[in-house]
């Protein structure tokens, strides 16, 4: 009898151990699957397949309800798809998961801002106030979150006091940023002057920003975008050189170098090659020049060469990608008439 009791207890013990091992194995397997879904979502995002990224990340989020990074990547994916309400929802979840994350507050502000830009006046006022508040919190949580600081300064310089903005608020923020990083400070001052349409002062600040060894590729290429819009060929060549040093793998250097060459009407073959390579390598992402813009510049390149047929083809390709682009439509009409 004693023997059977001992054996019985041992059997029970091993059943518990086996059950524990089975549960552990199942847990590990589930964790692997969750990790796989997150990584699949990340890969899809990096390859600009935002619809696939959204589906993978939604699967991951259902299993990892307290993973703020999943919600952040969902926010970014939704914004690329222009699903602004969904982006706000995911960003709010990320902030709820980790209220101390400066980055989560920054992206919630960006989501509110995107929604405000596409809302009625009445709705936009409330959303703009929320945008400003989230940028403020992001900066309070991390003074070296430079992208949040830039967003806050740009908001203050461009928005009226009724929604929390005002240039007088931006000035001390620019000074703080200047003390932390000279390049960031001059860039912020340039953005502020641009918002006030003081382009001479903006040019001077952007020049100083480039001279002070900027580290962020987005900052460098934002100056490139400004230079492109203002036809500043030499500045574009400088932007490309500095950008390629700061981020050698970033394809935007190719784009802005090509635009600089087209504006200078130099080395058309090299410019064409750079733009074709950009179209092959660049992600379809908000902070990158659009594919339609690359086709537009190819059209200008061919037009400069007198190749009207190729120019027409490129302008048509640009319009297929962005049918609302009036400048491209005008360029196409000009080529067709001639």
URFEN-V767952 format. One record per residue. N is the residue number from 1. RES is the residue in one small letter. SS is DSSP state (alpha for helix, beta for strand, coil for the rest). NEAR is the number of other C-alpha atoms within 12 Angstrom. Layout:
n: (N | N)
res: (RES | RES)
ss: (SS | SS)
near: (NEAR | NEAR)
//
This chain:
n: (1 | 2 | 3 | 4 | 5 | 6 | 7 | 8 | 9 | 10 | 11 | 12 | 13 | 14 | 15 | 16 | 17 | 18 | 19 | 20 | 21 | 22 | 23 | 24 | 25 | 26 | 27 | 28 | 29 | 30 | 31 | 32 | 33 | 34 | 35 | 36 | 37 | 38 | 39 | 40 | 41 | 42 | 43 | 44 | 45 | 46 | 47 | 48 | 49 | 50 | 51 | 52 | 53 | 54 | 55 | 56 | 57 | 58 | 59 | 60 | 61 | 62 | 63 | 64 | 65 | 66 | 67 | 68 | 69 | 70 | 71 | 72 | 73 | 74 | 75 | 76 | 77 | 78 | 79 | 80 | 81 | 82 | 83 | 84 | 85 | 86 | 87 | 88 | 89 | 90 | 91 | 92 | 93 | 94 | 95 | 96 | 97 | 98 | 99 | 100 | 101 | 102 | 103 | 104 | 105 | 106 | 107 | 108 | 109 | 110 | 111 | 112 | 113 | 114 | 115 | 116 | 117 | 118 | 119 | 120 | 121 | 122 | 123 | 124 | 125 | 126 | 127 | 128 | 129 | 130 | 131 | 132 | 133 | 134 | 135 | 136 | 137 | 138 | 139 | 140 | 141 | 142 | 143 | 144 | 145 | 146 | 147 | 148 | 149 | 150 | 151 | 152 | 153 | 154 | 155 | 156 | 157 | 158 | 159 | 160 | 161 | 162 | 163 | 164 | 165 | 166 | 167 | 168 | 169 | 170 | 171 | 172 | 173 | 174 | 175 | 176 | 177 | 178 | 179 | 180 | 181 | 182 | 183 | 184 | 185 | 186 | 187 | 188 | 189 | 190 | 191 | 192 | 193 | 194 | 195 | 196 | 197 | 198 | 199 | 200 | 201 | 202 | 203 | 204 | 205 | 206 | 207 | 208 | 209 | 210 | 211 | 212 | 213 | 214 | 215 | 216 | 217 | 218 | 219 | 220 | 221 | 222 | 223 | 224 | 225 | 226 | 227 | 228 | 229 | 230 | 231 | 232 | 233 | 234 | 235 | 236 | 237 | 238 | 239 | 240 | 241 | 242 | 243 | 244 | 245 | 246 | 247 | 248 | 249 | 250 | 251 | 252 | 253 | 254 | 255 | 256 | 257 | 258 | 259 | 260 | 261 | 262 | 263 | 264 | 265 | 266 | 267 | 268 | 269 | 270 | 271 | 272 | 273 | 274 | 275 | 276 | 277 | 278 | 279 | 280 | 281 | 282 | 283 | 284 | 285 | 286 | 287 | 288 | 289 | 290 | 291 | 292 | 293 | 294 | 295 | 296 | 297 | 298 | 299 | 300 | 301 | 302 | 303 | 304 | 305 | 306 | 307 | 308 | 309 | 310 | 311 | 312 | 313 | 314 | 315 | 316 | 317 | 318 | 319 | 320 | 321 | 322 | 323 | 324 | 325 | 326 | 327 | 328 | 329 | 330 | 331 | 332 | 333 | 334 | 335 | 336 | 337 | 338)
res: (x | x | x | x | x | x | x | x | x | x | x | x | x | x | x | x | x | x | x | x | x | x | x | x | x | x | x | x | x | x | x | x | x | x | x | x | x | x | x | x | x | x | x | x | x | x | x | x | x | x | x | x | x | x | x | x | x | x | x | x | x | x | x | x | x | x | x | x | x | x | x | x | x | x | x | x | x | x | x | x | x | x | x | x | x | x | x | x | x | x | x | x | x | x | x | x | x | x | x | x | x | x | x | x | x | x | x | x | x | x | x | x | x | x | x | x | x | x | x | x | x | x | x | x | x | x | x | x | x | x | x | x | x | x | x | x | x | x | x | x | x | x | x | x | x | x | x | x | x | x | x | x | x | x | x | x | x | x | x | x | x | x | x | x | x | x | x | x | x | x | x | x | x | x | x | x | x | x | x | x | x | x | x | x | x | x | x | x | x | x | x | x | x | x | x | x | x | x | x | x | x | x | x | x | x | x | x | x | x | x | x | x | x | x | x | x | x | x | x | x | x | x | x | x | x | x | x | x | x | x | x | x | x | x | x | x | x | x | x | x | x | x | x | x | x | x | x | x | x | x | x | x | x | x | x | x | x | x | x | x | x | x | x | x | x | x | x | x | x | x | x | x | x | x | x | x | x | x | x | x | x | x | x | x | x | x | x | x | x | x | x | x | x | x | x | x | x | x | x | x | x | x | x | x | x | x | x | x | x | x | x | x | x | x | x | x | x | x | x | x | x | x | x | x | x | x | x | x | x | x | x | x | x | x | x | x | x | x)
ss: (coil | alpha | alpha | alpha | alpha | alpha | alpha | alpha | alpha | alpha | alpha | alpha | alpha | alpha | alpha | alpha | alpha | alpha | alpha | alpha | alpha | alpha | alpha | alpha | alpha | alpha | alpha | alpha | alpha | alpha | alpha | alpha | alpha | alpha | alpha | alpha | alpha | alpha | alpha | alpha | alpha | alpha | alpha | alpha | alpha | alpha | coil | coil | coil | alpha | alpha | alpha | alpha | alpha | alpha | alpha | alpha | alpha | alpha | alpha | alpha | alpha | alpha | coil | coil | coil | coil | alpha | alpha | alpha | alpha | alpha | alpha | alpha | alpha | alpha | alpha | alpha | alpha | alpha | coil | coil | coil | alpha | alpha | alpha | alpha | alpha | alpha | alpha | alpha | alpha | alpha | alpha | alpha | alpha | alpha | coil | coil | coil | coil | alpha | alpha | alpha | alpha | alpha | alpha | alpha | alpha | alpha | alpha | alpha | alpha | alpha | alpha | alpha | alpha | coil | coil | coil | alpha | alpha | alpha | alpha | alpha | alpha | alpha | alpha | alpha | alpha | alpha | alpha | alpha | alpha | alpha | alpha | alpha | alpha | alpha | alpha | alpha | coil | coil | coil | coil | alpha | alpha | alpha | alpha | alpha | alpha | alpha | alpha | alpha | alpha | alpha | alpha | alpha | coil | coil | alpha | alpha | alpha | coil | coil | coil | alpha | alpha | alpha | alpha | alpha | alpha | alpha | alpha | alpha | alpha | alpha | alpha | alpha | alpha | coil | alpha | alpha | alpha | alpha | alpha | alpha | alpha | alpha | alpha | alpha | alpha | alpha | alpha | alpha | coil | coil | coil | alpha | alpha | alpha | alpha | alpha | alpha | alpha | alpha | alpha | alpha | alpha | alpha | alpha | coil | coil | coil | coil | coil | alpha | alpha | alpha | alpha | alpha | alpha | alpha | alpha | alpha | alpha | alpha | alpha | alpha | coil | coil | coil | alpha | alpha | alpha | alpha | alpha | alpha | alpha | alpha | alpha | alpha | alpha | alpha | alpha | alpha | coil | coil | coil | coil | coil | alpha | alpha | alpha | alpha | alpha | alpha | alpha | alpha | alpha | alpha | alpha | alpha | alpha | coil | coil | coil | alpha | alpha | alpha | alpha | alpha | alpha | alpha | alpha | alpha | alpha | alpha | alpha | alpha | alpha | coil | coil | coil | coil | coil | coil | coil | coil | coil | alpha | alpha | alpha | alpha | alpha | alpha | alpha | alpha | alpha | alpha | alpha | alpha | alpha | alpha | alpha | coil | coil | alpha | alpha | alpha | alpha | alpha | alpha | alpha | alpha | alpha | alpha | alpha | alpha | alpha | alpha | coil | coil | coil | coil | alpha | alpha | alpha | alpha | alpha | alpha | alpha | alpha | alpha | alpha | alpha | alpha | coil)
near: (7 | 8 | 9 | 10 | 11 | 12 | 13 | 14 | 14 | 14 | 15 | 14 | 14 | 15 | 14 | 14 | 14 | 14 | 15 | 14 | 14 | 15 | 14 | 14 | 14 | 14 | 15 | 14 | 14 | 17 | 17 | 18 | 22 | 26 | 24 | 19 | 28 | 35 | 23 | 28 | 35 | 32 | 23 | 25 | 33 | 23 | 20 | 25 | 23 | 32 | 26 | 26 | 34 | 37 | 25 | 32 | 41 | 32 | 25 | 33 | 31 | 18 | 22 | 24 | 20 | 19 | 28 | 31 | 31 | 40 | 43 | 44 | 41 | 48 | 45 | 43 | 42 | 38 | 34 | 30 | 25 | 23 | 24 | 31 | 26 | 29 | 34 | 38 | 26 | 39 | 41 | 31 | 30 | 35 | 32 | 21 | 22 | 21 | 21 | 20 | 30 | 31 | 38 | 42 | 45 | 43 | 47 | 48 | 41 | 42 | 40 | 39 | 37 | 31 | 32 | 28 | 22 | 20 | 18 | 13 | 14 | 14 | 18 | 22 | 26 | 22 | 31 | 38 | 30 | 33 | 38 | 44 | 30 | 39 | 42 | 36 | 30 | 34 | 32 | 23 | 23 | 21 | 24 | 21 | 29 | 37 | 32 | 38 | 43 | 41 | 40 | 47 | 42 | 36 | 38 | 39 | 34 | 28 | 31 | 21 | 19 | 15 | 26 | 29 | 30 | 25 | 27 | 20 | 25 | 35 | 26 | 21 | 35 | 36 | 23 | 25 | 30 | 26 | 16 | 18 | 27 | 27 | 32 | 45 | 38 | 40 | 48 | 47 | 41 | 38 | 40 | 38 | 29 | 26 | 25 | 20 | 15 | 16 | 21 | 16 | 22 | 27 | 29 | 23 | 30 | 41 | 34 | 27 | 35 | 37 | 21 | 21 | 27 | 33 | 24 | 28 | 31 | 30 | 36 | 44 | 41 | 35 | 45 | 44 | 32 | 29 | 31 | 32 | 20 | 21 | 20 | 26 | 27 | 24 | 37 | 39 | 34 | 30 | 44 | 38 | 31 | 35 | 35 | 27 | 21 | 24 | 23 | 15 | 15 | 29 | 34 | 48 | 41 | 40 | 46 | 47 | 43 | 43 | 49 | 39 | 36 | 38 | 29 | 23 | 22 | 19 | 20 | 29 | 18 | 22 | 33 | 35 | 23 | 33 | 40 | 23 | 23 | 34 | 26 | 18 | 24 | 28 | 26 | 29 | 24 | 20 | 24 | 32 | 35 | 26 | 33 | 30 | 36 | 42 | 39 | 40 | 45 | 44 | 40 | 40 | 38 | 28 | 28 | 22 | 20 | 16 | 20 | 25 | 21 | 26 | 31 | 33 | 26 | 35 | 40 | 29 | 26 | 31 | 29 | 19 | 20 | 21 | 18 | 13 | 21 | 15 | 21 | 33 | 25 | 19 | 30 | 31 | 18 | 18 | 26 | 19 | 11 | 14)
//
